[in-house]
């Protein structure tokens, strides 16, 4: 029970970064290049964590085939969910809205888009939180690299998306209600990752880890890197590599 509570607290900590980013993005006029830079850095951090902490761990536990199939399954599941949500107004949920053609729709422009945005946030955040709980199964200590990676990547996600929500005319109660709900869902996901997944064999745990990794990789490519590329395209590679190296250094500290 104590470790389940611990998993929830770590999930809550990483999810709180969404609220931090949302507060900055909604309350301040953050330059687009700053948003793009932070998004690129966060993408690099997550890429490193997925490579070494998730896919690498799944490979060590179960071998190449389960790790590869799980990763592919996660990417497929995320893509299917993302395509469904895209048709309902959540295609540009990570966009800050400075380009009208790639901005979030208002509720008047597309009914139900607010709900789709909220569901999109859950689709993006649940796999990240779940692997935090799963990481506790390896010796009873959470993977600080995974927690740090999710926390650092959540800040630009909350920042950019809340700025886009504000531009689309959504009020403060909606914006912060959505991010608070997603942070709470992340807490529950971390607890379930520990309690439910922990009841299975190491091979199943490895497969679940790989599925989450695939979903996160698909999310990075589909929602984070495009937003970063819009305004930091000349430096996005360098910034992403810097984020990757920071996460890599943490994993070997």
Backbone as JSON, one array per atom type, in Angstrom:
{
  "sequence": "XXXXXXXXXXXXXXXXXXXXXXXXXXXXXXXXXXXXXXXXXXXXXXXXXXXXXXXXXXXXXXXXXXXXXXXXXXXXXXXXXXXXXXXXXXXXXXXXXXXXXXXXXXXXXXXXXXXXXXXXXXXXXXXXXXXXXXXXXXXXXXXXXXXXXXXXXXXXXXXXXXXXXXXXXXXXXXXXXXXXXXXXXXXXXXXXXXXXXXXXXXXXXXXXXXXXXXXXXXXXXXXXXXXXXXXXXXXXXXXXXXXXXXXXXXXXX",
  "N": [[0.83, -1.22, 0.0], [1.94, 1.23, 0.79], [3.81, 1.69, -1.23], [2.11, 1.95, -3.39], [0.82, 4.33, -2.79], [3.04, 5.95, -2.93], [3.61, 5.73, -5.65], [1.37, 7.07, -6.66], [1.87, 9.67, -5.68], [4.22, 10.36, -7.0], [3.23, 10.34, -9.6], [1.4, 12.43, -9.38], [3.15, 14.53, -8.91], [4.59, 14.72, -11.36], [2.44, 15.27, -13.03], [1.66, 17.75, -12.06], [3.26, 19.52, -13.35], [1.98, 20.1, -15.7], [0.03, 21.9, -14.88], [1.66, 23.97, -14.02], [2.86, 24.75, -16.44], [0.5, 25.46, -17.78], [-0.37, 27.63, -16.28], [1.6, 29.53, -16.81], [1.4, 29.69, -19.64], [-1.25, 30.55, -20.0], [-1.46, 32.86, -18.47], [0.61, 34.6, -19.19], [2.19, 36.36, -21.89], [3.9, 34.54, -23.7], [6.76, 34.47, -25.74], [6.69, 33.05, -29.04], [8.95, 31.7, -29.98], [10.17, 30.98, -27.62], [8.33, 29.17, -26.56], [8.48, 27.19, -28.56], [11.15, 26.43, -28.3], [11.28, 25.37, -25.68], [9.51, 23.27, -26.02], [10.86, 21.69, -27.9], [13.1, 20.96, -26.39], [11.85, 19.5, -24.33], [10.84, 17.39, -25.86], [13.21, 16.12, -26.6], [14.12, 15.26, -24.1], [12.13, 13.39, -23.39], [12.42, 11.55, -25.5], [14.92, 10.42, -24.95], [14.42, 9.22, -22.44], [12.43, 7.36, -23.13], [13.9, 5.72, -24.86], [16.07, 4.64, -23.32], [15.08, 4.06, -20.74], [12.57, 2.86, -21.01], [11.98, 1.32, -23.54], [14.47, 0.08, -23.61], [14.5, -1.17, -21.1], [12.31, -2.9, -21.38], [13.29, -4.57, -23.35], [15.46, -5.8, -22.02], [14.09, -7.27, -20.11], [12.31, -8.97, -21.48], [13.18, -9.51, -24.06], [13.81, -9.02, -27.64], [11.58, -9.36, -29.45], [9.03, -9.15, -27.9], [9.45, -6.54, -26.92], [9.64, -5.0, -29.26], [7.18, -5.58, -30.55], [5.37, -4.71, -28.6], [6.0, -1.97, -28.47], [5.31, -1.17, -31.07], [2.58, -1.78, -31.0], [1.68, 0.04, -29.09], [2.17, 2.45, -30.43], [0.44, 2.17, -32.59], [-2.05, 2.05, -31.29], [-2.13, 4.58, -30.09], [-2.08, 6.2, -32.39], [-4.47, 5.51, -33.7], [-6.37, 6.38, -31.78], [-5.68, 9.08, -31.78], [-6.28, 9.86, -34.4], [-9.05, 9.58, -34.37], [-9.76, 11.55, -32.5], [-8.74, 13.78, -33.79], [-10.52, 14.29, -35.83], [-12.52, 15.45, -34.45], [-11.83, 17.88, -33.51], [-9.47, 18.03, -32.03], [-7.01, 18.02, -33.19], [-4.93, 19.91, -33.22], [-4.13, 20.19, -30.54], [-1.85, 20.61, -29.02], [-0.87, 22.91, -29.99], [0.02, 26.37, -29.9], [-1.52, 28.25, -31.1], [-0.82, 30.46, -32.66], [-0.75, 30.45, -35.39], [-3.34, 30.75, -37.53], [-4.3, 28.72, -39.27], [-3.49, 26.44, -38.05], [-4.57, 26.27, -35.53], [-6.36, 25.73, -32.43], [-9.82, 24.86, -32.58], [-12.66, 26.87, -31.68], [-15.48, 26.31, -29.47], [-17.75, 27.19, -30.74], [-16.99, 27.1, -33.41], [-16.53, 24.39, -33.81], [-18.5, 22.11, -32.52], [-18.25, 20.25, -29.53], [-15.53, 20.13, -29.55], [-14.16, 20.96, -27.31], [-14.47, 18.88, -25.45], [-13.14, 16.91, -26.9], [-10.55, 17.95, -26.89], [-9.93, 17.69, -24.18], [-10.03, 14.9, -23.9], [-7.97, 14.28, -25.61], [-5.8, 15.29, -24.2], [-5.76, 13.46, -22.1], [-5.17, 11.13, -23.54], [-2.57, 11.71, -24.3], [-1.28, 11.97, -21.83], [-1.75, 9.77, -20.06], [-0.24, 7.32, -20.7], [2.4, 8.17, -20.04], [2.25, 8.64, -17.28], [1.52, 6.13, -16.33], [3.8, 4.54, -16.72], [5.44, 5.52, -14.79], [4.42, 4.47, -12.41], [4.81, 1.76, -13.03], [7.58, 1.67, -13.06], [8.26, 1.54, -10.41], [8.1, -1.09, -9.77], [10.48, -2.26, -10.22], [12.54, -3.08, -8.06], [11.43, -1.48, -6.12], [11.92, 1.23, -6.12], [11.31, 4.35, -7.54], [11.79, 5.3, -10.97], [13.78, 7.9, -11.31], [14.65, 9.23, -13.53], [12.61, 8.8, -15.39], [10.48, 10.11, -14.09], [11.54, 12.74, -14.02], [11.78, 13.22, -16.76], [9.11, 13.11, -17.67], [8.02, 15.18, -16.14], [9.52, 17.43, -17.04], [8.79, 17.47, -19.72], [6.08, 17.88, -19.58], [5.71, 20.52, -18.85], [6.18, 22.29, -21.18], [4.12, 21.2, -22.74], [1.73, 21.81, -21.34], [2.01, 24.57, -21.34], [2.06, 25.42, -24.09], [-0.37, 24.33, -25.07], [-2.34, 25.47, -23.39], [-2.07, 28.15, -24.03], [-3.0, 28.04, -26.65], [-5.64, 27.25, -26.15], [-6.61, 29.51, -24.85], [-6.45, 31.41, -26.9], [-8.39, 30.35, -28.52], [-10.62, 31.12, -27.25], [-11.45, 29.9, -24.91], [-12.32, 29.75, -21.48], [-10.78, 30.55, -18.26], [-11.61, 28.78, -16.23], [-12.27, 26.46, -17.66], [-9.79, 25.81, -18.89], [-7.95, 25.42, -16.73], [-9.38, 23.56, -15.34], [-9.37, 21.38, -17.06], [-6.61, 20.71, -17.12], [-6.13, 20.18, -14.44], [-7.77, 17.96, -14.09], [-6.5, 16.15, -15.8], [-4.04, 15.94, -14.53], [-4.9, 14.71, -12.2], [-5.87, 12.32, -13.28], [-3.48, 11.31, -14.16], [-2.27, 10.73, -11.74], [-3.9, 8.62, -10.81], [-3.38, 6.82, -12.88], [-0.67, 6.25, -12.47], [-0.82, 4.9, -10.02], [-2.38, 2.67, -10.76], [-0.66, 1.61, -12.64], [1.29, 0.57, -11.0], [-0.12, -1.13, -9.17], [-1.94, -2.79, -10.66], [-0.54, -3.7, -13.02], [1.63, -4.77, -11.75], [0.81, -7.23, -10.83], [1.19, -9.07, -12.76], [3.27, -11.23, -14.86], [6.88, -10.88, -15.38], [7.31, -10.74, -18.17], [4.87, -9.77, -19.17], [4.79, -7.31, -17.88], [6.98, -6.12, -19.11], [5.98, -5.97, -21.71], [3.81, -4.2, -21.38], [5.21, -1.92, -20.61], [6.6, -1.44, -22.98], [4.45, -0.92, -24.71], [3.48, 1.49, -23.64], [5.74, 3.02, -24.17], [5.75, 3.06, -26.98], [3.39, 4.51, -27.46], [4.09, 6.98, -26.34], [6.27, 7.72, -27.96], [4.97, 8.02, -30.43], [3.32, 10.15, -29.76], [5.2, 12.19, -29.3], [6.26, 12.58, -31.88], [3.99, 13.32, -33.27], [2.7, 15.47, -31.96], [4.42, 17.1, -30.37], [6.95, 17.69, -31.62], [6.09, 18.87, -34.13], [4.98, 21.35, -33.19], [7.23, 22.51, -32.04], [8.83, 22.79, -34.31], [7.63, 24.81, -35.77], [8.52, 27.4, -35.0], [11.15, 27.19, -34.24], [12.73, 26.0, -36.14], [15.29, 26.14, -37.28], [16.98, 25.55, -35.26], [16.0, 23.38, -33.98], [16.96, 20.74, -34.01], [19.41, 20.85, -32.59], [18.52, 21.79, -30.08], [16.77, 19.75, -29.31], [18.56, 17.62, -29.12], [20.08, 18.53, -26.97], [18.19, 18.32, -24.87], [17.86, 15.56, -24.96], [20.43, 14.71, -24.16], [20.57, 15.72, -21.56], [18.65, 14.16, -20.24], [19.8, 11.66, -20.68], [22.18, 11.92, -19.25], [21.16, 12.09, -16.67], [20.17, 9.52, -16.36], [22.48, 8.11, -16.09], [23.69, 9.04, -13.9]],
  "CA": [[0.0, 0.0, 0.0], [2.81, 2.4, 0.87], [4.41, 1.94, -2.54], [1.04, 2.42, -4.27], [0.69, 5.76, -2.48], [4.24, 6.59, -3.47], [3.41, 5.83, -7.09], [0.43, 8.16, -6.9], [2.5, 10.96, -5.41], [5.13, 10.66, -8.12], [2.38, 10.67, -10.73], [0.87, 13.76, -9.14], [4.24, 15.49, -9.1], [4.84, 14.92, -12.79], [1.25, 15.91, -13.6], [1.58, 19.15, -11.64], [3.99, 20.34, -14.32], [0.99, 20.58, -16.67], [-0.59, 23.1, -14.31], [2.68, 25.02, -14.04], [2.92, 25.23, -17.81], [-0.77, 26.11, -18.13], [-0.4, 28.94, -15.61], [2.48, 30.43, -17.57], [0.88, 29.89, -20.98], [-2.52, 31.28, -19.99], [-1.35, 34.16, -17.81], [1.65, 35.45, -19.74], [2.37, 36.33, -23.34], [5.22, 33.93, -23.9], [7.16, 34.5, -27.16], [6.54, 31.77, -29.72], [10.24, 31.01, -30.05], [10.43, 30.38, -26.31], [7.47, 27.98, -26.49], [9.04, 26.18, -29.45], [12.42, 25.97, -27.74], [11.0, 24.51, -24.53], [8.87, 22.07, -26.54], [11.9, 20.86, -28.5], [13.89, 20.42, -25.29], [11.03, 18.47, -23.7], [10.79, 16.24, -26.76], [14.48, 15.42, -26.48], [14.15, 14.59, -22.79], [11.26, 12.21, -23.46], [13.01, 10.59, -26.43], [15.98, 9.71, -24.24], [13.82, 8.37, -21.41], [11.77, 6.24, -23.8], [14.91, 4.84, -25.44], [16.91, 3.94, -22.35], [14.36, 3.63, -19.55], [11.36, 2.1, -21.32], [12.23, 0.28, -24.54], [15.64, -0.66, -23.16], [14.09, -2.02, -19.97], [11.46, -3.97, -21.91], [14.17, -5.5, -24.07], [16.22, -6.57, -21.04], [13.2, -8.16, -19.37], [11.57, -9.95, -22.28], [13.78, -9.77, -25.36], [13.54, -8.09, -28.73], [10.25, -9.48, -30.05], [7.99, -8.49, -27.1], [9.7, -5.1, -26.84], [9.31, -4.39, -30.55], [5.74, -5.7, -30.79], [4.69, -3.83, -27.66], [6.21, -0.59, -28.9], [4.5, -0.96, -32.27], [1.18, -1.79, -30.6], [1.41, 1.31, -28.43], [2.13, 3.5, -31.45], [-0.79, 1.99, -33.36], [-3.19, 2.43, -30.44], [-2.13, 6.05, -29.97], [-2.41, 6.79, -33.68], [-5.91, 5.32, -33.93], [-7.06, 7.31, -30.9], [-5.4, 10.45, -32.21], [-7.04, 10.11, -35.62], [-10.45, 9.76, -33.99], [-9.89, 12.85, -31.85], [-8.44, 14.83, -34.76], [-11.75, 14.6, -36.56], [-13.48, 16.09, -33.53], [-11.34, 19.19, -33.09], [-8.31, 17.99, -31.14], [-5.81, 17.79, -34.0], [-3.87, 20.84, -32.86], [-4.29, 20.44, -29.11], [-0.59, 21.07, -28.43], [-0.46, 24.14, -30.67], [-0.23, 27.59, -29.14], [-2.57, 28.99, -31.78], [-0.38, 31.7, -33.31], [-1.04, 30.33, -36.81], [-4.77, 30.44, -37.61], [-4.57, 27.46, -39.97], [-3.11, 25.32, -37.18], [-4.99, 26.63, -34.19], [-7.46, 24.95, -31.87], [-11.12, 25.47, -32.87], [-13.51, 27.22, -30.55], [-16.67, 25.46, -29.39], [-18.69, 27.67, -31.76], [-16.51, 26.65, -34.71], [-16.7, 22.93, -33.89], [-19.11, 21.63, -31.3], [-17.62, 19.05, -28.97], [-14.08, 20.18, -29.62], [-13.63, 21.09, -25.95], [-14.37, 17.52, -24.91], [-12.09, 16.22, -27.64], [-9.26, 18.44, -26.38], [-9.7, 17.08, -22.87], [-9.71, 13.49, -24.13], [-6.65, 14.26, -26.21], [-4.85, 15.47, -23.11], [-5.68, 12.17, -21.41], [-4.47, 10.21, -24.43], [-1.15, 12.05, -24.26], [-0.69, 11.93, -20.5], [-1.92, 8.53, -19.3], [0.9, 6.39, -20.82], [3.54, 8.7, -19.31], [2.04, 8.44, -15.85], [1.47, 4.7, -16.03], [5.14, 3.97, -16.65], [6.03, 5.92, -13.51], [4.04, 3.44, -11.46], [5.47, 0.51, -13.41], [9.01, 1.74, -12.72], [8.42, 1.18, -8.99], [8.14, -2.54, -9.65], [11.87, -2.69, -10.35], [13.31, -2.85, -6.85], [10.72, -0.65, -5.16], [12.33, 2.64, -6.21], [10.83, 4.94, -8.78], [12.82, 5.77, -11.9], [13.82, 9.35, -11.25], [14.81, 9.72, -14.9], [11.28, 8.82, -15.99], [9.73, 11.2, -13.45], [12.1, 14.01, -14.48], [11.46, 13.38, -18.17], [7.68, 13.43, -17.8], [7.82, 16.51, -15.56], [10.09, 18.45, -17.92], [8.04, 17.52, -20.98], [4.73, 18.35, -19.31], [5.67, 21.99, -18.76], [5.87, 22.9, -22.48], [2.83, 20.73, -23.22], [0.71, 22.63, -20.7], [2.22, 25.96, -21.74], [1.63, 25.65, -25.47], [-1.78, 24.0, -25.26], [-3.2, 26.44, -22.71], [-2.05, 29.37, -24.84], [-3.91, 27.81, -27.76], [-7.01, 27.26, -25.64], [-6.97, 30.9, -24.59], [-6.67, 32.05, -28.21], [-9.64, 29.82, -29.07], [-11.73, 31.7, -26.5], [-11.85, 29.1, -23.76], [-12.11, 30.48, -20.24], [-9.81, 30.08, -17.28], [-12.15, 27.62, -15.52], [-12.14, 25.3, -18.53], [-8.38, 25.49, -19.11], [-7.33, 24.84, -15.54], [-10.14, 22.37, -14.99], [-8.87, 20.29, -17.9], [-5.27, 20.28, -16.71], [-6.23, 19.58, -13.1], [-8.34, 16.63, -14.28], [-5.48, 15.3, -16.41], [-3.06, 15.66, -13.47], [-5.52, 13.72, -11.31], [-5.89, 11.05, -14.02], [-2.11, 10.81, -14.14], [-2.06, 10.14, -10.42], [-4.57, 7.33, -10.82], [-2.67, 5.95, -13.82], [0.56, 5.8, -11.83], [-1.2, 3.91, -9.02], [-2.8, 1.47, -11.48], [0.53, 1.04, -13.24], [1.98, -0.21, -9.97], [-0.93, -2.17, -8.53], [-2.53, -3.74, -11.62], [0.49, -4.31, -13.85], [2.53, -5.52, -10.88], [0.29, -8.56, -10.56], [1.48, -9.94, -13.9], [4.62, -11.76, -14.99], [7.84, -9.92, -15.94], [7.12, -10.6, -19.61], [3.72, -8.89, -19.38], [5.22, -5.98, -17.45], [7.83, -5.6, -20.18], [5.12, -5.64, -22.85], [3.07, -2.98, -21.03], [6.18, -0.83, -20.68], [6.85, -1.17, -24.4], [3.25, -0.29, -25.28], [3.51, 2.89, -23.22], [6.83, 3.67, -24.89], [5.3, 3.32, -28.34], [2.41, 5.6, -27.44], [4.81, 8.23, -26.07], [7.04, 8.06, -29.16], [4.03, 8.52, -31.43], [2.87, 11.47, -29.3], [6.28, 13.15, -29.53], [6.36, 12.87, -33.31], [2.75, 13.87, -33.82], [2.2, 16.69, -31.33], [5.43, 17.97, -29.76], [7.94, 18.15, -32.6], [5.51, 19.85, -35.06], [4.86, 22.67, -32.57], [8.58, 23.04, -31.9], [9.36, 23.11, -35.64], [7.0, 26.01, -36.32], [9.25, 28.64, -34.73], [12.56, 26.97, -33.9], [13.16, 24.97, -37.07], [16.71, 26.21, -37.57], [17.75, 25.07, -34.11], [15.27, 22.33, -33.28], [17.8, 19.56, -33.84], [20.36, 21.09, -31.51], [17.79, 21.9, -28.82], [16.27, 18.41, -28.98], [19.72, 16.83, -28.68], [20.42, 18.99, -25.61], [17.25, 17.67, -23.97], [18.2, 14.13, -24.96], [21.65, 14.5, -23.37], [20.26, 15.97, -20.16], [17.99, 12.95, -19.74], [20.8, 10.57, -20.73], [23.1, 12.14, -18.12], [20.43, 11.75, -15.45], [20.04, 8.06, -16.29], [23.78, 7.53, -15.79], [24.28, 9.76, -12.77]],
  "C": [[0.86, 1.26, 0.0], [3.41, 2.73, -0.48], [3.36, 2.4, -3.55], [0.8, 3.92, -4.05], [1.86, 6.54, -3.04], [4.12, 6.77, -4.98], [2.46, 6.97, -7.44], [1.04, 9.52, -6.69], [3.47, 11.34, -6.51], [4.34, 11.04, -9.37], [1.8, 12.07, -10.6], [1.93, 14.83, -9.35], [4.49, 15.76, -10.57], [3.66, 15.61, -13.45], [1.12, 17.36, -13.22], [2.31, 20.07, -12.6], [3.05, 20.85, -15.41], [0.34, 21.87, -16.18], [0.39, 24.27, -14.27], [2.77, 25.62, -15.44], [1.66, 25.97, -18.22], [-0.86, 27.5, -17.5], [0.43, 29.96, -16.38], [1.87, 30.74, -18.94], [-0.4, 30.69, -21.02], [-2.36, 32.7, -19.46], [-0.36, 35.11, -18.41], [1.68, 35.34, -21.26], [3.79, 35.84, -23.62], [5.56, 33.97, -25.39], [7.11, 33.11, -27.78], [7.85, 31.0, -29.8], [10.6, 30.36, -28.72], [9.6, 29.1, -26.16], [8.06, 26.85, -27.34], [10.33, 25.59, -28.89], [12.19, 25.0, -26.58], [10.35, 23.2, -25.0], [9.91, 21.13, -27.15], [12.77, 20.21, -27.43], [13.14, 19.28, -24.6], [10.92, 17.22, -24.54], [12.08, 15.43, -26.66], [14.6, 14.65, -25.18], [13.32, 13.3, -22.83], [11.84, 11.14, -24.39], [14.09, 9.76, -25.74], [15.39, 8.75, -23.21], [13.14, 7.16, -22.02], [12.79, 5.23, -24.29], [15.6, 3.99, -24.38], [16.15, 3.39, -21.15], [13.18, 2.71, -19.86], [11.63, 0.97, -22.31], [13.42, -0.57, -24.12], [15.31, -1.62, -22.04], [13.22, -3.19, -20.46], [12.29, -5.02, -22.63], [14.94, -6.39, -23.09], [15.34, -7.6, -20.32], [12.62, -9.28, -20.22], [12.17, -10.25, -23.64], [13.27, -8.84, -26.44], [12.1, -8.15, -29.23], [9.16, -8.83, -29.21], [8.19, -6.98, -27.02], [9.28, -4.4, -28.12], [7.8, -4.43, -30.81], [4.94, -4.8, -29.86], [4.8, -2.37, -28.06], [5.36, -0.26, -30.11], [3.01, -0.91, -31.92], [0.79, -0.48, -29.92], [1.29, 2.45, -29.43], [0.85, 3.41, -32.27], [-2.0, 2.45, -32.55], [-3.28, 3.95, -30.3], [-2.59, 6.69, -31.28], [-3.9, 6.67, -33.99], [-6.72, 6.29, -33.07], [-6.88, 8.75, -31.34], [-6.17, 10.81, -33.47], [-8.51, 10.35, -35.31], [-10.67, 11.14, -33.37], [-9.63, 14.0, -32.82], [-9.67, 15.25, -35.54], [-12.79, 15.31, -35.73], [-12.92, 17.37, -32.91], [-10.1, 19.2, -32.23], [-6.99, 17.8, -31.9], [-4.64, 18.66, -33.55], [-3.88, 21.19, -31.37], [-3.0, 20.91, -28.43], [-0.13, 22.4, -29.02], [-0.86, 25.35, -29.86], [-1.2, 28.52, -29.84], [-2.13, 30.25, -32.49], [-0.56, 31.65, -34.82], [-2.5, 29.89, -36.97], [-5.08, 29.1, -38.26], [-4.28, 26.24, -39.11], [-3.45, 25.62, -35.73], [-6.12, 25.73, -33.73], [-8.79, 25.63, -32.22], [-11.84, 25.85, -31.59], [-14.71, 26.28, -30.55], [-17.69, 25.88, -30.44], [-18.28, 27.18, -33.15], [-16.7, 25.14, -34.89], [-17.23, 22.42, -32.56], [-18.48, 20.33, -30.82], [-16.12, 19.08, -28.98], [-13.45, 20.32, -28.24], [-13.47, 19.74, -25.28], [-13.27, 16.74, -25.59], [-10.71, 16.66, -27.17], [-8.92, 17.8, -25.05], [-9.32, 15.61, -23.02], [-8.33, 13.34, -24.76], [-5.56, 14.42, -25.17], [-4.66, 14.18, -22.32], [-4.9, 11.15, -22.24], [-2.97, 10.45, -24.39], [-0.52, 11.75, -22.91], [-0.75, 10.6, -19.77], [-0.74, 7.56, -19.47], [2.13, 6.86, -20.04], [3.43, 8.42, -17.82], [2.07, 6.97, -15.48], [2.86, 4.11, -15.88], [5.87, 4.41, -15.38], [5.69, 4.89, -12.44], [4.71, 2.12, -11.74], [6.94, 0.51, -12.99], [9.27, 1.37, -11.26], [8.52, -0.33, -8.78], [9.57, -3.08, -9.72], [12.67, -2.29, -9.11], [12.66, -1.91, -5.86], [11.1, 0.81, -5.16], [11.9, 3.18, -7.56], [12.01, 5.35, -9.66], [12.78, 7.29, -11.93], [13.99, 9.96, -12.64], [13.45, 9.82, -15.58], [10.44, 9.95, -15.42], [10.22, 12.55, -13.97], [11.73, 14.27, -15.94], [10.01, 13.79, -18.37], [7.41, 14.84, -17.27], [8.31, 17.59, -16.52], [9.33, 18.57, -19.23], [6.63, 18.05, -20.78], [4.64, 19.88, -19.26], [5.4, 22.62, -20.12], [4.54, 22.44, -23.06], [1.7, 21.6, -22.65], [0.79, 24.07, -21.16], [1.64, 26.23, -23.13], [0.13, 25.41, -25.64], [-2.7, 25.01, -24.59], [-3.21, 27.77, -23.44], [-2.99, 29.23, -26.03], [-5.36, 27.81, -27.33], [-7.49, 28.69, -25.39], [-7.27, 31.63, -25.89], [-7.98, 31.59, -28.85], [-10.86, 30.3, -28.28], [-12.2, 30.9, -25.32], [-11.43, 29.78, -22.48], [-11.14, 29.82, -19.29], [-10.31, 28.82, -16.56], [-12.0, 26.36, -16.36], [-10.68, 24.86, -18.62], [-7.78, 24.8, -17.9], [-8.1, 23.62, -15.03], [-9.65, 21.16, -15.77], [-7.53, 19.79, -17.39], [-5.27, 19.68, -15.31], [-6.78, 18.16, -13.2], [-7.31, 15.67, -14.86], [-4.4, 14.96, -15.39], [-3.61, 14.61, -12.51], [-5.56, 12.35, -11.98], [-4.49, 10.45, -14.06], [-1.76, 10.16, -12.82], [-2.66, 8.75, -10.34], [-3.84, 6.34, -11.73], [-1.39, 5.41, -13.21], [0.26, 4.72, -10.79], [-1.59, 2.59, -9.7], [-1.6, 0.79, -12.16], [1.29, 0.16, -12.26], [1.15, -1.39, -9.49], [-1.44, -3.22, -9.51], [-1.45, -4.45, -12.42], [1.42, -5.18, -13.01], [2.06, -6.93, -10.57], [0.63, -9.56, -11.66], [2.95, -10.38, -13.91], [5.55, -10.69, -15.54], [7.68, -9.7, -17.44], [5.96, -9.66, -19.93], [4.07, -7.46, -18.98], [6.08, -5.33, -18.53], [6.99, -5.18, -21.38], [4.34, -4.36, -22.59], [3.99, -1.76, -21.1], [6.46, -0.44, -22.12], [5.66, -0.5, -25.07], [3.2, 1.19, -24.91], [4.58, 3.65, -23.97], [6.42, 4.0, -26.32], [4.3, 4.46, -28.42], [3.1, 6.95, -27.23], [5.61, 8.67, -27.29], [6.13, 8.64, -30.25], [3.54, 9.92, -31.06], [3.93, 12.53, -29.56], [6.32, 13.57, -31.0], [5.14, 13.61, -33.83], [2.38, 15.23, -33.23], [3.29, 17.62, -30.81], [6.39, 18.55, -30.8], [7.32, 19.12, -33.63], [5.39, 21.25, -34.46], [6.24, 23.3, -32.42], [9.12, 23.52, -33.25], [8.83, 24.43, -36.18], [7.87, 27.24, -36.16], [10.73, 28.43, -34.41], [13.2, 25.99, -34.87], [14.64, 24.99, -37.36], [17.56, 25.64, -36.44], [17.11, 23.87, -33.43], [16.11, 21.09, -33.04], [18.75, 19.71, -32.67], [19.66, 21.12, -30.15], [17.28, 20.53, -28.37], [17.41, 17.52, -28.49], [20.15, 17.24, -27.27], [19.49, 18.35, -24.58], [17.53, 16.19, -23.84], [19.4, 13.87, -24.05], [21.43, 14.76, -21.89], [19.62, 14.73, -19.54], [18.96, 11.77, -19.68], [21.77, 10.69, -19.55], [22.43, 11.77, -16.81], [20.34, 10.23, -15.27], [21.35, 7.38, -15.94], [24.47, 8.24, -14.62], [24.52, 8.83, -11.59]]
}
